[in-house]
Amino acid sequence: MNLLPIPVTPDIAAPLAAIDMGSNSFRLEIAQLPRGQYKRQEYLKETVRLGAGLDEEGMLTEAAMQRGLECLQRFALRLKGFPAARVRAVATQTLREAKNRNAFLARAQEALGYPIEVISGREEARLIYAGVARLQPSDEPRLVIDIGGRSTEMILGRGRRPASAESFQIGSVSLSMRFFPDGVFTADAFRAAQVAAGAELEEALTLFKPALWQRALGSSGTVGAVAQILAASGVTDGRITPEALRWCIEQCIAAGNMSRIDLLGLKEDRRAVVGGGLCILYTLLTQFGITELFPAKGALRQGVIFDLVERLEAARTSDGAAKQDMREASVEALQKRFAVDLAQAARVQATAQSLYKQLAPRAPRERQRELAWAAALHEMGMMVSHHDHHRHSAYLLAHVDAAGFSQSQLKRLGDLALGQRGGLRKLDGILGDESLLLQLLSLRLAVIKAHAREAVDSQALRLKREGKRFTLSLPKSWALQNPRTAYLLQEEAAAWARSGVLELVLA
């Protein structure tokens, strides 16, 4: 697969791994980018059907969780020895929905041995487009569609830049479970499923109208499976058309049951979800005026690898690194959108980073950057209300779409924003995470230091740790000159004393 060359350091050229924890299948892709060209080393796929394990209350069943955990354990064996910085695991719609996702994620991360990020639908769409755009370069405006197990992503873009990206909560697994629960295929069931799919997708008709793109591409499982059926059966050369989809649907209705489908090219792991996939595809083509849908090179997992390369490049570039990581651009955009006081954010950021380096000089770069981002955005809630702005900031961070960030990481930034001031009881469930605890203490002290919203010496405070005892050293002259800040620091020490989590001593 030929790509436009990108600067690659020797470290960047080493293997990278992406894990896509989809609703139907889990996938592991290991690849290298020598001289800017994508070279797959290994690809593993297992049909886990995690999405089929969501019960009526939105809880993952133990059986579904076990299937996922066993798959991740097998992936872990293949990834043994991979540095954490070279592996990225992302989870999609099923774990966006599951009410007990945190319990599953704790077990899943232990089984895999690496962090797992739950990404939003729009972030999933952005990464899908990144994979397609890099592996199938073109300057023409394109519509990219990805039908997953429980969600469908649509992206409009040109070159490497996505213009619009949306995610819809409908997929081949969820639609098949609802309209073909016993594997029975009838004309009425297909019509009803198409109506349901159309209702979900109808709001996007204007956003992705045919006048905005010249070519439609389909990424990943469902499109690839249907394209294989059509090519193997001699209906088309693999391109998907409304007529070809009608032929597939007629074959299913004639068979009457998924167990009796006899379609060349249909893989066994697709049999249970082919009905829902066909309905979504047919609805997309007819509603959006797509006369031909072509299978695309590239998918979510490749997009994750390209995104990981950009992060590694940014980490090794001293000049302009901030511009290479999508998340930096997202933070700047959020600051502008919510009218953040940039001078105050910079004061808090510098002080918090100084304190954090004293506490955790060898902290992973991602943890350092999380603290910097939390400080940069800690006052975004001011746009809503000055009163309890930390709560508004936390809510906004936990729910906003920010390109490059996973839902998991945004939730962490939200937790830091929530804890920037006030009592600590609201954070009882997460203060056991030591890395977050050190970030939070640094942020809270920085907010107090900069509370007057004037220039500060970010190096003035010295913080030392001995077990659970943290000693904050203040120059005597500074304390005498800043009695109000000294008072707030005493109140802070009292707040930590009430929490029982740590002891903050003012020297």
N, C-alpha and C positions, 0 to 999 in steps of 0.2 A: 504494500500500500504506500504510494508516494505522497509525501506531504511537503508543504512549504517548509524550508529549513528554519530551525530556530536555534539560538545559541545554546549549546549543551556543554556543561562542564563534565569532567570524568565521573564525578559522583552522580550527576543527574542521569548519565548514561547507564548506570547500574539498574538492575531489575526493579520494577515497581509492581505493586499488587493492588487490585480493586476488588472488593466484595460487594455485590449487589444482592441485598436481601429482599427480593421481590415477593409479591403476594402469591405467586404460583411457583416460582423457582428461585433457588439461590444460585448465584454464579460467582466464580472466582476467575479473574483474568490476571495473568502475569505477563508483563511486556517490558520492552526496552525501547528507547528512542535514540539509537545511534545516528548521529549526523542529522537529527531531526526527522528521521523516518520511523514510523511505528512498526515494531516487530513483535508479534505475539510469540511468547515462549510457551505458554500453557493456558488452556481454558478448561475449566471444570464446571459442570452444570448438574444440579440435582433438583428433581421435582419434589418440593417440600409441601406445597399446598397450605402454606401458613394462613392465607386468606380464607380458606375453607374452614379454618378452625375458630373463627369468630362466632360466638354463640349469640343468642337474641339480646343478651345484655351487653354485648360489645366486649366480652371477655374472651381472651385466647384460652382454648381448652388445653389441658395438660398433654393430651395426645399430640396436638399441633405443636406445642412448645417442644416436646421431646423430639419430634421429627426435625425441627429447626436446630436444636442443640446437637443432635447427632451429626447433622450435616456440617455444622461449624467445627465440631471436633475433628472431622476428617479434613476440612480446609486447614485447620491449625497444624496438622501434621505436615502438610505441603509447605506451609509458611514458616516452618521452624527455622530460626536463625535470621529471619527478615527483621531489620531494624524497624521500630515503630513508626519512624518518620517516613518510611517508604511503603506503608500500608494504610489504606483508607477503606473503611467499611461503612456503607450507607444502607439505611432501611427506608422503605417507602410506605405506601398507603395503609397497609394492614397495621403497621405499628404507629402510624399517625392516628388511627382509629381506636386501637385497643386500649381499653381502660386500665388494664393491668400490664401495660407495656414496660413500666419501670422495673417491675418484678422480673419480667422476662429478660429485659436488657441486662440486668445484673448477672443473671445466669449465662446469658449469651456471651457477654464480654469475658467471663471466666472461661467458657468453653473455647472461644476463639483466641483469647490471649491478646486482643487488641481492642481499643475503644470502638464503639459503634455509634454512628450519628444518625438520628432520625431527621430526614430532610423534608422540607415543605414541598407541596406539589409544584409550585413555581420554580423552586430550586432544582427539583428533579427535571423539570422541563428544560431549564437552562443547561444542565449537564448533558441531557440527551442531545440537545442541539450542538453542544460543544463536540461531542463524539462524532456526530454526523458531519458537521462542518469541517472538521480536521481530516477525517478519513475520506470524505467525498467533496473536495473543495469546488466551489462554484461562485461566480459573482451574480448569478441570476436570483431574483427573489423566489424563495421556496417556502412551501408549507411542509412541516415535518410533523408526523403523527406517530404516537407510540401508545398502543393499547396494552395495558398491563392487566394483572389479575383483578385489581379493585379500583384502578383509576385509568384515565385516558388523558394523555398530554398532547396539546397542540401548540406548535411554535411557528411563528412567522419570522423569517430572517433573510439576510443577504450576506454572503461571505461568512465571516465568523461571528457576525453581530446579530443576536436575536432582537427583533423589534417588538414582538408581543409573545407572551408565553402564558398559557393557562393550563390548569389541571382540573379535571372533572371526576367526580366520585362515581365512576361507573367503569367496570372492567369485565373481562371474559369470565372470571371466576364468579363474581357477585351476580352477574346477569344470568349465568348458567344455573347457579344455585336457586335463583328466584323463579325462573320461568321453565327450567328443565330439571326440576329437583330429582326426579326418578330416572333421568336419562331418556324420557319419552319426548319424541319430536312430533309436533302437529303443526299444521298451517296456522291455527289460531295462536298457539304459543309463540311462534316466530313473529306474527304480527304484533302481539302484545309486547314482546321484548323490544321490537323496533320502535314502538310508540314510547316506551319507557326510556330508551336510549335517546330518542329524539327530543323528549322533554328536557333531559339533562343537558343536552348539547345545544339546544335552540338559542340560548342567550349569546352564543358565540358566532352566530351567523354573520353579523356585520363585521366583527373583528377579524374574521378569517375569510372574507368573501373572495371569490375567484379573481376579481380585478386586482387584488393585492399580491398575487403570486403567479409564477409561470409554470412551476413544476411541483408536484406533490410526491413526497417520499414517506414511506412507512418504516419505522424502526422496530427492531426487537421481535419478540416471540410470536404474537398473533399474526402479524403481517407476514413474517417469514414462513410460518406454518401454512398459511393459506396460499402463499406464492408457490410453495413446494407442491401442494396438492394440484394446483392449476397447471404447473409445468409438467408434473409426472403424468397427469391425465390427458395432456395434450390440448387442454382448453385454451391456454395462452402460453406465452413464453416465460411466464412468471409474473408479468404485470397483472394488477388486479383491476377489474372493470366491473361496473354494475351488472352487466350481463353474465359475466363469469361468476359473480357472487350469487346471482339468482340460480344458476346451475348447481352450485354447491348446496344451497338451501334446499332445492328440489331433491337432491340426492339424500339429504338428511331426512326430509319428510317421507320419502319413499322407503327408507330403511325403517323408520318408525321408532327406533331406539338407538342410542349411541353405541350400544354393544354390537349392533348389526351394521354399522356404517362400513362400507367397503370402498374407501377412496384411496387411490394410489397416492403415496407420499404422506399420508396421515400417520404421524408417529403416535405410539400408544399413550404417551404422556399428555397428548393434546386432545384425546378423545373426549374426556369429561368436560372440556371447556370450549370445544369447537363451536357449539351452538351459540353461546353468548358472544364469542369473538366474531362470528359471521354477522350477527345482528348489528353489532356496533360498527363494523366495517361498512355494511350495506347502508346504514343510516348516515354515516359520515359522507360516503360517496354521493348519495342522492341529495342530502340536504345542503352540502357545500359545493355542489357542482363539480365534483372530481370525476373526470372521465377516465383517467388512468392514474393508478397509484403504484409507484415503483418501489421495490424493496431497497432499503438504504444500507450502505455500509455504516457501521458505527452505532453505538447505543449508549445507555447510561454508564456502563462500566468503563468504556473507553473515555467518556467525558470526565469521569472521576480521575482517571489516570492523567489526562491532560491538565486537569485542574491541580492535581498533586504536583506535577512538574512545575507549573507556574509558582506554586507556593515554595518549592525547593529553590527555584531560581531566585525568588525574592529574598529568601533567607541568606543567599550567598552573594547578594549584590548590595554593596554599601551605598551606592549612589542610585537614587530613584527606585529603591526596593519597594517603597510604599505604593508606587503606581503599578507594580506588577501583580500584586495580590488583589483580586477582585474585592475582598472584604474591606480593604482600606478605602476603596472608592465608595463602597456602600456606607461606611461610617461617615465619610464626608457628605454624602448625599443626605443622610439622616440628620446630620447637624444642620444642614441648610434647610431641610424640609421642616424641622421643628424649631428653627430659629434659636439654636443653642448659642449661649454666650461663649464664643471661641476662646477669648482671653482667659476666662475663668476655667474652662475645660482644660486648657493647656497648663494652668497653674496646678490644678489638682492632679493632672496626669503626671507632670514632672515630679511632684512630691511623692505621689503614690509609688511611682516606679523606683525612686530613690530608696524609700523604706522597704519595698519588696526585695530589692537586690541585697539589702542588708540581712533580711530574714532568710532569703532563699537564693543565694548567689548562683546556684547551679540549677535553678528551676528551668524546665523545658521552655523553649521559645514560645510555644503556643500559650502557656500559662502567662508569660510576661505580656504577650500581645493581648490576651483576654483582659487583663487588668487595664492596659492602656485604652482599649476600646470602651470598657465600662466607664472609665474616667472621662473619656471623650463624650460619652452619651448620658452621663449620670443625671443631667438636668434637662433632658429632653421633655420630661413630664411638665416642665414649667409652661409649655405651650397650652396645656390643659388647665392647670391651676397652680398657683404658687403654694397653696395649702396642700400638704401631703404629696408634694411633687415627686417624692421618691417612689410612692406607690404607683403613680401614673407612669413614671419612667419604666418601672418594672413591668407593668402591664403592656405598655407599648413594645418594649423589647421582646417580650415573650410571644407577641402575636404579629409583629410586623414581618413583611417579606423583605429580606435583605440578601441580595445576590452574593453567593459565596459562603454564607453562613448556614449551618444546619439548625434545625429546631432545637436540638440539644444544646448547642453552643449559645444560641440566643437566650434560651432559658437560663443558662448560667450567668450571662451578662445581666439578665433581669434580676436574678437573685442578688447579685452584687449591688445593683442599683437600689433594690428594695432595702438592703442592709446598710446603706451608706450613712444612715442616721437613725436615731430613735432606739427603742428597746430592741433586744435581741431575741425575744421569745418567738417572734414571727418567723425566725429562721431555725427553730429547734430541730427540725428534721434533717437539716443539711450541714450543720456545723461540725458534724463528725468527719466531714471531708477536709483533711488537713490542708490540702492545697488551696481549697476555697477559703478556708479560715484565714490563712496568711494573706491571701489577696484582699479579703474583706477588712482585716485589721489595717492593712496599709491604706486602703481607700478611705476608711472612716477617719483615720488620723490626718490624711491629706485634706479631706473636706473641712475638718476643724481648722487645720493650719491656714487654709485659704479662705476661711469664712468671711473675712472682711472685704473680699473681692479686690484686693490690692496686690501689688507685686510682693512676692515672697521669696525667701531663700530656701529652695527645695532641699538643700543639703543641711539645713540647720538642725534638724532632728536626728538623733542617733538612736537606733532601736536594736536591742540585743536580746537574744533568746537563750534561756536555760530551762529546758523541759517545757513546763506549762507556765513558766514565769517569764514575762516580757518586760524589759526595763527600757523606758523611754528617757533619754538624757536630754535635758534642756539647759542651755547656757543660762547662768543666773541672771546676767544682764538682760537676756531676751525675755525671760519670765517677768522681770520687773517692768519692762517696757510694754509688755503685752498681757496685762492682767486678765482681760476678758478671754483671750485664747487659752491662757493657763487655766482659768476656771472651767472652760469647756473640756479641757483635757482631764481635769479632775473628775468631772461628771462622766467622762468616757471610761475612766478607770473604775468608777462605781458601777457602771452598766455591765462591764465585763465581770466584775466581782459577783453581781447578782446572777449572771448567767451560769457561773460555775465552770465555764469552758476553759478559761485561762485567767491568769492574774496579770494585770497591767500595773506596773509600778512606775511612778514618776520620780526620777532622780534629780 
